[in-house]
Amino acid sequence: MSFSREKRNVVVLAGGQALFNSGRATMFLVATLASVNMLGDDLTLVTLPITMMLVGNTCGTLPASHLMQWIGRKWGFTVGGLIGVFGCALCLYAITENSFTLFNIGIFFFGIYSGFAGLQRFAAADAASPAFRARAISLVIAAGIVGAFVGPETAKFTRVLLPQAEFAGTMLAIIGFAFIATVSSLLIDLPRPTRAERADTGRPLPQILKNPAVIVAIAGGLVGYVTMNMMMTTTPIAMRVGHHFSFDDAAFVIEWHIFAMFFPGLFTGQLIGRYGSLRIIATGGVFLFIAVAVALSGTELWHFWFAMFALGLGWNFAFTGGTTLLTESHTAPERAKVQGTNDFIVFTFMAFSSMFSGTLYHLMGWTWVNLAALPMILVMMAMLVWLAVVKRREPALKSAAAE
């Protein structure tokens, strides 16, 4: 594959990721607040829409991965984008009708679209040469930085744009993001898998999942995402309902959180190339711990801002490091089932954590949402130490076997 084609594909995938994350960031910010309007005083189910989005994401990952194995990345992302447009349109109708049930159905379909779009980072790995792979992955993830500002600013501008209902105009904007992303998918220039490639599936999945590197790769993405999701989904509620900050204050905090999630992608790939995936995941763990510590230390505006900023950094390092480690731990024929399984596991736990965090916030408050994240971070750090020890022993064991 020529460098020009490699570069062009990464640019197209990065553009699709920017559009997707602009819509997803907007959805994350307004979904719980739109739910408050529909639910009234009982907020037990206030994070259900985010949970439904993550359930949809989980349901979409394996089918999306296997579909792309058959029809290729380009048409796979196109199908996913059309599903996203449909889901957003249903959310728009639900908001105008004040139907919490329809809103959850619509956001479920948007979640399926997320399952497709999340594979763009793996498509970047397919498009890149081995020397460029970590950089390509990090650049596509970094494209989400566009959503850091476009998402919250879109929410502020469109919140009362349509007179029918608050956030109806916001859903119309998300439809636009999903539609443009769908059209841009047609520019992807990656060959469809051949019949021989589709027939060769590599090692059995249970055997692959026993690999310590695969276990830690999945753990890095899982802990980074679940910790981020628990704190991020409840932050707008804690700020608006619990501590009476303005909508613009909540949007400001989420804006900089999303910026911190994706900005490091501009250089994370280079850091992985220099220091290795394990050190980058560990750095993510440190940032996640800092986020929890700051969130527990107070509830002023700067506490929310600093905690969410550190949380974004932690997610990026843990998730990018985990993704890169995963791509180094399987062969090309195994990628559909390994990548799909990885995202299925990650987003299954995210879905549970989303519902759990909303209920935990309603029953016990903001402090316990943050405390619940600490054990996961500690387990991830322990697993990194375990893998480092395993890697150090491997050369010695091979040397002893040779003797």
N, C-alpha and C positions, 0 to 999 in steps of 0.2 A: 504494500500500500504506500503510495507516494505521500510525502509530507504535506503537500498542498491539500490532498483529499482528507488526510488525517486531521489537519487543522480546520478545514471547512466543516467536517462533521462535528467536531467539538464545539465550534461556534454555533451551529444550528441547535445542537443539544443544549448548549448553555442558554440560548434564547428561549427555547421551550421551557427550560427549568425556571428562567426568570419570570415568564408569564404564569406558569403554574404556581410558583411561590407567591406572586403578587395576589393571585386569587385566594390561595390557601391562607396567607397571612391575614387578608381581609376577613375570611371566613372564621378563622380562629378568634379574631378580635370581636366580631359582631354576633357570632352564633349564641354565645351564652347571654349576651345583653338582649338579643332579640327574644331569647327564651324567657328572660325575666318579664318582658312585656306580656308574654302569653300565659305565664304561670301564676303571676300575682305574688302572694305572700309566701306560699310553700315552694321553697327553692330546692327541695330534695332532688329533683330531677333536672336541675338547671344545667348540668354538664352532659345530659343524655344526648343532645345533638352532636357534641364533640365525640362522645363514645360511639354513636352511630356512624360518624364519619370514619372513625378508626376501625370499626367492625367492617365497614365497606372496604376500607383499605386492606384489611386482613383477607377478606373474601376475594379481593381482586388480584392479590400478589401472585399466587400460584397459577391461576388461569392466564394471567397476563404473561407470565414468564414462559409458560408452555405454548401459548398462542404465538408468541414471537419466535419461538423455536420452529414453528411451522410456516408462518407467513412473513417473518422478518420484522425488524425493529420499526421500519417506517410505517407499515400498515397496522402494526400493533399499537403504536402511539396514536395513530389516527382514530382507531376504534375507541381507545380509551378517552380521547378528547371529546368525541361525540357523546359518550356516556356522561361526561362531565357537564356538557352543555345541557343535556336533558335534566340532570339532577339539579342544576342551578335554576333552571326554568321552573321546576316543581317547587323549589324553595321560595322563589319569588311569588308564585301563586299562593303558597301556604301563608306567607307573611301578610299578604293582602286580605286573606280570609281568616287570619288569626287562628290557624289550625296547627297546633303543636305536633299532631300526629303526621300530617302531610309534610311538615318541615323536616321531621326526622327521616321520613322516607326519601325525601329529596337529597338530604345531606348524606344519606347512605350511598346513593348513586354517585355523589361527588367523591365519596371515599373510594369507591371502585376506581374512579378516574385517578385518584391519588396513587392507587396500587400500580397502575400503568406508568404514571409519570415518575414515580420513585425509581423506576428501573433505568432512567436516563443516565444515572451515574455509572451503571454497569455497561450501558451501551457506549459510553465514553471509553471505558476500558477496552471494549471490543474494537473501537475505532483507532486505538492508539497502539503504537509500537511499545514493547516492554520498557524501553528507556523513558518513554513519555507517559506511561500509564498512570502513575501516581499523580502527576501534574494534571493530566486530563481529567481524572476523577475530581480533584480538588477544584479545578476551574469550573466544572459543571456545577458542583455544589456551591461554589462562590457566586454563581450567577443569581442565586437566591437573594443576594444583597439588594437587588432591585426591589424585591418585595418588601424589604425592610422599611422603605420609605413610601413606595407606591401603595402598599396595602393599607397602612394606617391613614395616610393622606386621602386615599380613595374613600375610606370609611367616613372620615370627617366631612369630606366634600359631598358625599352622596347620601348621608344618613337621613336627611329630610328632603332629598331632591324630588322624590315623587310624593304627592299629597296623600296617596292611598294609605300608607303606613310607614312608620319609622323603619329604616333599613331596606325598604323595597328598592330604592334606587341603588343601594349597595349591591343587592343581588343581581340587578341588571348589569352592573359593572363587572361582576365576577363572571357572568355569562360571556361578556366580551373578551375577558382574558382567556377563558377556556376555548372560545371559538378561534381566536387568533393562534393559540398554541396548536390547535388541531390542524390548521392550515400550514403552519410552519413545519409540522412533522413530515409533510410531503417533500421537503427539501433534504431529508436524510438520505445519504448515499452509502448504504451498507448492503452487501449482498445477502440475499435470502439463504438460509442454511440449505445445503444440498441434501438429497435423499440419504446419502451415506452418513452425513453429519447428524441427520435426524434419527437415523437408526442406531447410531453409536451413542449410548448414554453413559459410558464410563463405568466407574465402580458403583456398587450398590450404595444407596444413600446412608444406611446405618453405618457402613464402614467409613464413609467420609466424615460423618458426624462424630466419630470417635477420635478424630485427629485433634490433638490439643490446640493447635493453631486455629482450627475452625471453631472450636468451642469458645475460645477467647475472642475471636473476631465477632461472633454473634453476641457475646456478652458485652463487648464494647459498644456496639450499636444499640443493644437493648437497654442497657443502663443509661446511656446518654439520652436516648429518646424518652424512656419512661420517666426519668427524673425531670427532664425538660417539660414533658407533657403535664405531669402532676402540678408543677409550680406555675407553668404558663397559663393553663386553662383556668386556674382559680385566681390568678392575679387580678384580672379585670373585676371579678366579683369582690375580692377582698378590698380593692381600691374604691370601687363605686358604692357597693352595698355596706361593706364592713367599716370603711373609714371615710366615706363621703367625699372622695376626690372627684373632680370633674371628668367628663368623658375625654376631654383633650389631654388631661394628665395621664389617664390610662393609656390612651393612644400613644402618647410620648414615650412611656415606659416600654410598651410592646414594640414600638418602632425601633428603639435602640437595642432591645433584646434581639430582634430579628437581624439587625445590622451585625451584632456580635456573633450571631449564628453563622453568617455567611461570609463576612469580610475576611476572616483568616484563611478561607479557601484560596485566596490569591497567593498565599505562600505555604500553606500546609503541605502541599505536595513536595515542595523543595525540602521542607523540614523532615518529611518522612524519608526522602532520599538520603538525607544526611544522617539522621539519628535513628531511623527505623520506626516501624509501626507501633511497637510496644511502648516506647518512650512517649510517643505522641498520645496514645490512649491514656497513659498514666498522667500526662499533663492535663488531659481532659478531666480525669478524676479529681485532680487538685482543684481545678476551677469549679467543678460541681460542688465540692465540699465548701469552697469559699462562698458560693452562692447561697447555700443553705445557712451557713454561719451568719452572713449579713442579713438574710431574711429573718432570722431568729432574733437579731439584735435590736430591731425597732421597726416602726411602721410609718416613718416620715417618708416623704416623696423620694428622697435620695436613697433610703434603704431599699425601696422597691426598684428604683432605677439601677443601683449598683448590683443588687442580687440578680436581676434579670439580665444584666449585661454579662456578669460572670457566668451565669447559666448558659447563655448563648455561646460563649467561648468554650465552655466545657463540652457542650453538645458537639460543636464542630470538631474539636480535637478527638473526642472519643469515637464519633461516627465516621469521620474521614479515615482515621487510623484503622478502625474495624473493617470498613469497606475495603481498603487497600489490602489488609491482611487476608481477607476472605478471597480476593481475586488471585492472591499468590498461593492459595491452598487447594485449588481445584483445577482440573483440565478444561479445555474448551467444550468437549462433549458433555461435561458435567454441569456447565454453568446454569442451565435452565432450572434444574431441580435444586441446586445448591443456593442460587440467588433467590429463587422463589421461596424456598424453605426458610432462608435467613429472614426475608421480609415478613413472611407469614408469622414466624415466631416473635419478631420484634413488635409487629403491629397487633398481634393478639394480646401481648402483655400491655401494650399501650391502651388498647380498648378497655381492658379491665382496670388499669390505673386511672383512666379518665373518669369512669363511673365511680370508682373508689374515692378519688380525690374530691369529687363534688359532694358525695355523701359524708366523707370525713370532715370537709369544711363546714357543711351544714350542722353536723352533730357536735364537732369538737373545736372547730375554728382553724385559722390560718397557721398557728404554731404547729399543730399536729400534722398538717399537710407537709410541712418542711421536715419535721422529725422523721416522717415515714420514708423519706428519701435516703437517709443516712445509711441504713443497713445495706442497701443495694450498692452504694458507692464503695463501701468497705469490702463487700464480696468481690466486686470487679477488681479492685486493687490487689486483693489476695490472689485472684486468678492470674493476674499479670505476673506476679512473683512466681507462681507455680509454673507458668509457661517458660519464663526466663530460666528457671532451674532445669526444666525438661530439655531446653535447647542446649544448655551447657553440658548436660550429661550425654547427649546424642553423639558428639564426636568421640568422647571417651569410650562409649559402648561400641561404636563402630571400630575403633582402634583395637579394643580388646577382642572383638570378634575376628578381626583380620589376623591377629596373632595366634 
